[in-house]
Amino acid sequence: MRIPDYPSRDSDKWAQVDAWFSEKLAPEEPELNYALSNNVKQGLPTHDVSALQGKMLSLFIQMSRAVRVLEIGTLGGYSTIWMARALPHHGSVTTIEFSEHHAEVARQNISNAGLTERVMLHTGAALDILPTLETPFDLIFIDADKVNNPHYLEWAIRLSHKGTVIVGDNTVRGGSVIDSDSDDPNVKGLRKFVEMISEDKRLDATAIQTVGEKGWDGFVMAIVKAI
C-alpha cells in the first residue's frame, strides 16, 4: 500500500475506499502493474498517480477526443501508459522527464506495454524542450516540479488551441496551497499558477480536492476558450 504524501487520521479509510473503487472501475492490467513494480525496483519515488486518477486522465482524453497529448513530468511512465492507451491509433503522447534514470525506467515500462511507437519521450529540462515542440496539443497534463508551474502554464497555453484541456496535478498538497505565508517554493509556485489561471480570460477552470491512497490533494482543470 502506498504511503500517503499528505497523511491524516482517515488515511487508511481513504486508501480502502480507493482500493474498492479501483477494483470495480479501474482494475489494473499486467502492463500497469509492471510499471509500478518496476518503478519501485528501480528506486523511483512513489509519486505516480493512483489507478483511479490514471483512469480519470484516460476518460478526459476520450471525452475531449484528444489525439495529441503533452505530459510535463513522466516519472516512470505510469500515467503516460494510462493516457497512451486511451488514444486512438493515430494518437500520440509527448512526455518530458528531467531525470535520465527516470526516463530510462519509463522507456522500459512503455515498451513493456507495447506503446513505444505512440509515445515520444524527451529527456531534459521541460523549459528547454517546450519551445522546440510543434503545436498544438489537445490535452496537456502538468505534473512536474511545482516551482515552475507558472512557466509550464504559459507554455501550455502557447501550445494549445481553442478547446485544449489543461490539467495540473498535486495542487492542494494537504491544504498548504492556501497558506499565503508559506516559504515552500512549491506552494508559492502553485499559488501563482492558480492565480494566473484565475486572471487569464482565455481560460475557464475549476479545482477538485481529492482524498485517497495518496492522502489529501487535488487537481486543477482548465479549458482554453481562446488563443
TORMAR-100632 format. One record per residue: residue in three letters; y, z, x negated of N, C-alpha, C in turn. Coordinates in steps of 0.1 Angstrom, whole numbers, padded with zeros to 4 digits, always signed. Atoms other than C-alpha are relative to their C-alpha. Layout:
ALAYZXYZXYZX/...
! end
This chain:
MET-0012+0000-0008+0000+0000+0000+0012+0000-0009/ARG-0013+0001+0007+0035-0009-0012+0008+0013+0000/ILE-0009-0011+0000+0057+0019-0024+0014-0005+0005/PRO-0013+0005-0005+0089+0015-0003+0011+0001-0009/ASP-0012+0000+0009+0121+0006-0021+0009+0011+0005/TYR-0009-0010-0005+0140+0030+0002-0008+0009+0010/PRO+0009-0008-0008+0116+0057+0015+0007+0009+0009/SER-0005-0010-0009+0121+0081+0043-0012+0008+0005/ARG+0011-0008-0005+0100+0107+0061-0009-0008+0010/ASP+0008+0008-0009+0089+0080+0085-0006-0013-0007/SER+0004+0012+0007+0079+0055+0058-0015-0003+0002/ASP+0015+0003-0002+0041+0059+0063-0002-0006+0014/LYS+0001+0006-0014+0045+0052+0101+0005-0014+0000/TRP-0005+0014+0000+0067+0022+0094-0010-0010-0006/ALA+0010+0008+0007+0041+0009+0070-0012-0003+0009/GLN+0011+0002-0009+0013+0014+0095+0003-0010+0011/VAL-0004+0010-0011+0032-0005+0122+0001-0014-0006/ASP+0000+0013+0007+0039-0033+0097-0014-0006-0002/ALA+0014+0005+0002+0002-0035+0089-0006-0004+0013/TRP+0006+0004-0013-0007-0036+0126+0005-0014+0004/PHE-0006+0013-0004+0018-0064+0133-0005-0011-0009/SER+0005+0011+0009+0007-0083+0102-0014-0004+0003/GLU+0014+0004-0004-0029-0082+0112+0000-0009+0012/LYS+0000+0008-0012-0021-0096+0146+0008-0013-0001/LEU-0009+0011-0001+0007-0120+0138+0002-0008-0013/ALA-0001+0006+0014+0007-0128+0100-0011+0003-0009/PRO+0011-0003+0009-0028-0125+0087+0001-0008-0013/GLU-0002+0007+0013-0027-0134+0050-0012-0008-0004/GLU+0011+0008+0004-0048-0162+0038-0003+0002-0015/PRO+0003-0003+0014-0065-0161+0004+0010-0004-0010/GLU-0010+0004+0010-0037-0180-0014+0011+0010-0001/LEU-0011-0010+0000-0011-0154-0003-0005+0013-0006/ASN+0006-0012+0006-0034-0125-0012-0001-0002-0015/TYR+0001+0002+0014-0040-0141-0046+0014+0001-0007/ALA-0013-0001+0006-0003-0144-0052+0005+0015-0002/LEU-0004-0014+0001+0003-0107-0045-0008+0007-0011/SER+0008-0007+0010-0026-0095-0066+0003-0006-0014/ASN-0004+0006+0013-0017-0119-0095+0013+0005-0005/ASN-0013-0006+0003+0018-0106-0094-0001+0014-0006/VAL+0002-0013+0005+0006-0071-0099-0007+0000-0013/LYS+0008+0001+0012-0019-0081-0125+0009-0004-0012/GLN-0009+0005+0011+0009-0098-0145+0012+0009-0002/GLY-0011-0010+0003+0032-0068-0143+0013-0003+0007/LEU-0012+0003-0008+0058-0082-0118+0004+0011+0009/PRO-0004-0010-0009+0078-0058-0098-0004-0003+0015/THR+0005+0003-0014+0067-0054-0061+0012-0001+0009/HIS-0012+0002-0008+0099-0068-0047-0002-0012+0010/ASP+0002+0011-0009+0082-0096-0027+0003+0004+0015/VAL-0002-0002-0015+0090-0100+0010-0013+0005+0005/SER+0013-0004-0006+0064-0085+0033-0006-0012+0007/ALA+0007+0011-0007+0039-0106+0052+0008-0004+0012/LEU-0007+0003-0012+0059-0103+0084+0013-0007-0003/GLN-0012+0006+0004+0091-0113+0066-0003-0014-0005/GLY+0004+0014+0004+0073-0143+0050-0002-0008+0012/LYS+0002+0007-0012+0062-0153+0084+0013-0003+0007/MET-0013+0002-0006+0098-0149+0097+0007-0012-0007/LEU-0006+0011+0007+0110-0173+0070-0007-0013+0004/SER+0008+0012-0005+0082-0197+0080+0005-0005+0013/LEU-0005+0004-0013+0094-0196+0116+0014-0005+0000/PHE-0014+0005+0001+0131-0200+0106-0001-0015-0004/ILE+0001+0014+0005+0121-0232+0088-0005-0009+0011/GLN+0005+0008-0011+0101-0245+0118+0011-0001+0011/MET-0009+0001-0011+0128-0236+0143+0012-0009-0004/SER-0012+0008+0005+0156-0252+0122-0004-0014-0004/ARG+0006+0013+0005+0133-0282+0114+0005-0004-0014/ALA-0004+0002+0014+0142-0278+0078-0010-0009-0008/VAL+0008+0009+0009+0130-0304+0053+0002+0004-0014/ARG-0003-0004+0013+0148-0293+0022+0005+0014-0001/VAL-0003-0015+0001+0148-0256+0013+0004+0004-0014/LEU-0004-0005+0013+0166-0238-0015-0003+0015+0000/GLU+0003-0014+0001+0154-0204-0027+0007+0005-0013/ILE-0006-0005+0012+0175-0184-0052-0006+0014-0002/GLY+0008-0011+0003+0151-0159-0067-0014-0002+0004/THR+0014+0003-0003+0115-0169-0070-0009+0012-0001/LEU+0009-0011+0004+0099-0138-0085-0014-0006-0002/GLY+0014+0006+0003+0061-0146-0083-0004-0011+0010/GLY+0003+0011-0009+0064-0173-0056-0006+0003+0013/TYR+0006-0004-0013+0051-0153-0026+0008-0006+0011/SER-0008+0006-0010+0080-0162-0004+0001-0015+0000/THR+0000+0015+0001+0080-0197-0018-0011-0006+0007/ILE+0012+0005-0006+0045-0202-0007+0001+0000+0016/TRP-0002-0001-0014+0053-0190+0028+0009-0011+0005/MET-0010+0010-0005+0082-0214+0031-0006-0014-0002/ALA+0005+0013+0002+0065-0244+0015-0011-0004+0010/ARG+0011+0003-0009+0035-0241+0038+0006-0003+0014/ALA-0006+0003-0013+0059-0243+0068+0006-0013+0001/LEU-0007+0012+0000+0075-0275+0058-0009-0012+0004/PRO+0008+0013-0003+0065-0310+0070-0005-0006-0014/HIS+0006+0005+0012+0045-0330+0045+0010-0006-0010/HIS-0011+0005+0008+0077-0347+0032+0010+0010-0004/GLY-0010-0010+0003+0095-0314+0028-0002+0005-0014/SER+0001-0005+0013+0102-0296-0004+0009+0013-0001/VAL-0007-0012+0004+0113-0262-0018+0005-0001-0014/THR-0006-0001+0013+0137-0260-0047+0003+0015-0002/THR-0001-0014+0002+0135-0225-0062+0004+0003-0014/ILE-0005-0003+0013+0152-0208-0091-0004+0014-0004/GLU+0004-0013+0005+0139-0180-0112+0006+0002-0014/PHE-0006-0002+0013+0157-0164-0142-0010+0003-0011/SER+0010-0005+0010+0127-0148-0159-0011-0011-0002/GLU+0010+0010+0003+0104-0172-0177-0014+0005+0003/HIS+0013-0005-0003+0075-0149-0173-0003+0000+0015/HIS+0002+0000-0015+0080-0145-0135-0002-0015+0004/ALA+0001+0014-0004+0084-0183-0133-0014-0005-0003/GLU+0013+0005+0004+0051-0189-0151-0010+0006+0010/VAL+0009-0006-0010+0033-0165-0127+0002-0007+0013/ALA-0002+0008-0012+0049-0183-0098-0006-0013+0000/ARG+0006+0013+0001+0037-0216-0111-0015+0001+0003/GLN+0015-0002-0002+0001-0202-0112-0003+0002+0015/ASN+0002-0003-0014+0004-0189-0076+0002-0012+0009/ILE-0003+0012-0008+0020-0221-0063-0011-0010-0002/SER+0011+0010+0003-0007-0242-0080-0013+0004+0007/ASN+0012-0005-0007-0035-0220-0066+0001-0003+0015/ALA-0002+0003-0014-0020-0226-0031+0000-0015+0003/GLY+0000+0014-0002-0021-0263-0037+0014-0006+0004/LEU-0014+0004-0004+0017-0267-0033+0009-0004-0011/THR-0008+0004+0012+0028-0278-0068+0009-0012+0003/GLU-0008+0012-0003+0040-0312-0055+0011+0003+0010/ARG-0010-0003-0011+0060-0296-0027+0011+0010-0005/VAL-0010-0010+0005+0079-0271-0050+0005-0004-0013/MET-0007+0002+0013+0105-0277-0077+0005+0013-0005/LEU-0004-0013+0005+0108-0246-0098+0009-0002-0012/HIS-0009+0000+0011+0138-0242-0121+0000+0013-0006/THR-0001-0013+0007+0139-0215-0148+0013+0001-0007/GLY-0013-0002+0006+0172-0201-0159+0009+0007+0009/ALA-0010-0007-0008+0204-0185-0146+0004-0009+0012/ALA-0003+0008-0012+0210-0197-0110+0014-0006+0000/LEU-0013+0005+0000+0247-0201-0116+0002-0012-0010/ASP+0000+0011+0008+0239-0226-0143-0008-0012+0006/ILE+0009+0010-0007+0213-0245-0122+0006-0005+0013/LEU-0005+0004-0013+0230-0246-0088+0010-0012-0001/PRO-0008+0012+0001+0257-0271-0100-0007-0013-0002/THR+0008+0012+0003+0230-0295-0110-0008-0006+0012/LEU+0009+0004-0011+0213-0297-0076+0006-0010+0009/GLU-0004+0010-0010+0215-0326-0052+0001+0007+0014/THR-0003-0005-0014+0229-0318-0017-0005-0010+0010/PRO-0002-0014-0004+0224-0309+0010-0014+0006+0002/PHE+0013-0007-0004+0197-0282+0019+0001+0004+0015/ASP+0000-0004-0014+0187-0273+0054-0001+0015+0002/LEU+0001-0015+0000+0178-0237+0047+0001+0005-0014/ILE-0002-0006+0014+0189-0215+0018-0003+0015+0001/PHE+0004-0014+0000+0172-0182+0011+0005+0007-0013/ILE-0006-0006+0011+0192-0159-0012-0007+0014-0002/ASP+0008-0012+0003+0170-0132-0028-0001+0003-0015/ALA+0000-0002+0015+0181-0126-0064+0009+0012-0003/ASP-0008-0011+0004+0204-0102-0082+0012+0001+0010/LYS-0010-0002-0011+0229-0088-0056+0014-0001-0006/VAL-0014+0000+0006+0258-0086-0081+0006-0014+0002/ASN-0005+0014-0001+0261-0124-0079-0001-0006+0014/ASN+0000+0005-0013+0256-0127-0042+0012-0008+0005/PRO-0012+0007-0004+0292-0137-0036+0001-0014-0006/HIS+0001+0013+0006+0288-0166-0061-0011-0008+0006/TYR+0011+0008-0006+0255-0176-0046+0004-0005+0014/LEU-0005+0004-0013+0272-0177-0012+0009-0012-0001/GLU-0009+0011+0002+0299-0200-0025-0008-0013-0002/TRP+0008+0012+0003+0272-0224-0039-0008-0004+0012/ALA+0008+0003-0011+0251-0221-0008+0008-0009+0010/ILE-0008+0008-0009+0280-0234+0013+0002-0014-0005/ARG-0002+0013+0007+0287-0262-0012-0013-0009+0002/LEU+0013+0007+0000+0250-0272-0010-0005-0001+0014/SER+0004+0000-0014+0249-0271+0028+0006-0012+0008/HIS-0006+0009-0010+0256-0294+0058+0002+0008+0013/LYS-0002-0006-0013+0266-0286+0093-0014+0003+0006/GLY+0013-0004-0005+0237-0266+0107-0010+0006-0010/THR+0008-0006+0010+0223-0253+0075-0001+0015+0003/VAL+0002-0014-0002+0208-0218+0078+0000+0007-0014/ILE-0001-0007+0012+0216-0193+0051-0005+0014+0003/VAL+0006-0013-0002+0195-0161+0048+0002+0008-0013/GLY-0002-0009+0011+0205-0132+0025-0009+0012+0002/ASP+0009-0011-0001+0178-0106+0018+0005+0013-0006/ASN-0002-0013+0006+0179-0069+0009+0015+0004+0002/THR-0014-0002-0002+0214-0064+0024+0003+0014+0006/VAL-0003-0014-0005+0210-0028+0038-0002+0010-0011/ARG+0002-0008+0011+0195-0011+0008+0000+0015+0003/GLY+0001-0014-0004+0186+0022+0025+0013+0005+0006/GLY-0013-0004-0006+0221+0023+0042+0011+0000-0010/SER-0011-0001+0010+0240+0022+0009+0011-0011+0001/VAL-0010+0011-0001+0258-0010+0019+0013+0004+0007/ILE-0013-0005-0007+0283+0010+0040+0008+0009-0009/ASP-0007-0010+0008+0293+0032+0011+0011-0008-0008/SER-0011+0007+0006+0327+0018+0002+0004+0006-0014/ASP-0004-0006+0013+0330+0042-0028-0012-0001-0010/SER+0011+0001+0009+0297+0032-0044+0004-0007-0013/ASP-0002+0006+0013+0297+0025-0081-0011-0010-0003/ASP+0011+0009+0003+0265+0005-0078+0004-0015+0001/PRO-0004+0014+0000+0272-0031-0088-0007-0009+0011/ASN+0007+0007-0011+0245-0043-0063+0006+0002+0013/VAL-0007-0004-0013+0262-0025-0034+0013-0007+0001/LYS-0013+0007+0001+0296-0039-0045-0002-0015+0003/GLY+0003+0014-0002+0281-0074-0046-0003-0003+0014/LEU+0004+0002-0014+0265-0071-0012+0012+0002+0010/ARG-0012-0002-0009+0297-0057+0004+0009-0012+0000/LYS-0009+0012+0001+0318-0086-0009-0007-0012+0006/PHE+0008+0011-0006+0290-0110+0002+0002+0000+0015/VAL-0002-0001-0015+0292-0097+0038+0014-0002+0004/GLU-0014+0002-0004+0330-0096+0038+0004-0015-0001/MET-0002+0014+0001+0331-0132+0026-0005-0008+0012/ILE+0006+0007-0012+0308-0143+0054+0009+0003+0012/SER-0007-0003-0012+0328-0124+0080+0014-0007+0001/GLU-0014+0007+0000+0361-0141+0069-0001-0015-0001/ASP+0001+0015+0001+0347-0176+0065-0002-0007+0014/LYS+0001+0006-0014+0354-0196+0097-0010-0011+0001/ARG+0010+0010+0000+0328-0221+0086-0014+0005+0004/LEU+0013-0006-0002+0300-0196+0092+0000+0008+0013/ASP+0002-0009-0011+0286-0178+0122-0013+0008-0004/ALA+0010-0008+0006+0264-0149+0112-0003+0013+0008/THR+0003-0013-0005+0246-0117+0121-0008+0007-0010/ALA+0008-0008+0010+0228-0089+0103-0010+0008+0008/ILE+0011-0008-0007+0195-0072+0112-0005+0010-0010/GLN+0006-0010+0008+0183-0039+0099-0015+0000+0002/THR+0014+0000-0001+0146-0036+0092-0006+0013-0005/VAL+0008-0011+0006+0121-0008+0086-0014-0005+0000/GLY+0013+0004+0002+0086-0013+0074-0006+0004-0013/GLU+0007-0004+0012+0064-0012+0043+0009+0001-0012/LYS-0010+0000+0011+0095-0018+0021+0010+0011+0002/GLY-0010-0011-0003+0114+0011+0037+0011-0006+0009/TRP-0012+0004-0009+0149+0007+0053+0008-0010-0007/ASP-0007+0011+0006+0165-0026+0045+0005-0009+0011/GLY-0004+0010-0010+0176-0058+0063+0005-0013-0006/PHE-0005+0013+0005+0190-0093+0060+0012-0004+0009/VAL-0011+0007-0006+0220-0114+0069-0004-0014+0002/MET+0003+0014-0002+0216-0148+0085+0012-0007+0006/ALA-0012+0008-0004+0243-0174+0089-0003-0014+0003/ILE+0001+0015-0002+0246-0209+0102+0013-0006-0003/VAL-0012+0007+0004+0271-0233+0087+0005-0009+0012/LYS-0006+0007-0011+0293-0246+0115+0007-0012-0004/ALA-0008+0011+0005+0314-0269+0094+0001+0000-0015/ILE-0001+0001+0014+0318-0281+0059+0014-0005-0003/
! end
